[in-house]
Amino acid sequence: MIPKDPAMLLSFVNLKLRDYYGSLEALCEDLDVDGEEIAGKLAAIDYHYDKEKNRFV
């Protein structure tokens, strides 16, 4: 289960991307979550996925 709070979600997703997954797509597939939903929640707090850095910035 992923956090619902956007700030906690940001921390959770960036940690997983840094330590375990090479892309947002791989994370979403493995955890069976919707990448667009994650991106939307994080965009609401002005964070966007950077493919080169493999993290939300």
C-alpha positions in Angstrom: 0.0 0.0 0.0 1.3 3.4 -0.9 0.9 6.6 1.2 -2.1 8.8 0.4 -0.6 12.0 1.8 1.3 13.7 -1.1 4.4 14.6 1.0 4.7 11.1 2.3 4.0 9.7 -1.2 6.9 11.8 -2.6 9.3 10.5 0.0 8.1 6.9 -0.5 8.2 7.0 -4.3 11.6 8.7 -4.5 13.1 6.2 -2.0 11.8 3.3 -4.1 13.0 4.8 -7.3 16.5 5.5 -5.9 17.0 2.1 -4.2 14.9 -0.4 -6.1 13.6 0.6 -9.5 15.1 1.9 -12.7 12.0 3.7 -13.8 8.6 4.9 -12.7 7.0 2.4 -15.0 8.9 -0.5 -13.3 7.8 0.7 -9.9 4.2 1.0 -11.0 4.2 -2.5 -12.6 5.8 -4.2 -9.6 3.6 -2.5 -7.0 0.5 -2.6 -9.2 -0.2 1.1 -8.9 -1.3 3.7 -11.5 1.6 6.0 -12.5 -0.7 8.7 -13.7 -2.4 8.8 -10.4 0.9 9.1 -8.6 2.1 11.8 -11.0 -1.2 13.7 -10.6 -1.0 13.7 -6.8 2.6 14.8 -6.9 1.9 17.5 -9.5 -0.6 18.9 -7.1 2.4 19.8 -4.8 4.5 20.9 -7.8 6.7 17.8 -8.2 7.1 16.2 -11.6 8.9 13.0 -12.7 12.3 13.6 -14.2 13.2 10.5 -16.4 16.9 11.3 -16.5 17.2 11.6 -12.7 14.6 8.9 -12.1 12.9 10.8 -9.4 10.2 13.4 -8.7 11.7 16.9 -8.6 
